[in-house]
């Protein structure tokens, strides 16, 4: 994963992604899914790692649509 360090709202607008919250599958805590990430041909957000550890982080990805001519 690459963490571009971009503002989450700007990332959301640039890639047409929604900032969201979700419940941890381990403890049920409501977590924000708002850390911009890039993975191979995908972009998205992931949640912060909390007490449950990295096993329970939430990742939301969508494919990057290539631009013609590049």
Secondary structure, 3 states (H helix, E strand, C coil): CECCCCCHHHHHHHHCCCCEEEECCCCCCEEEEEEEEEECCEEEEEECCCCCCHHHCCEEEEECCCCCCC
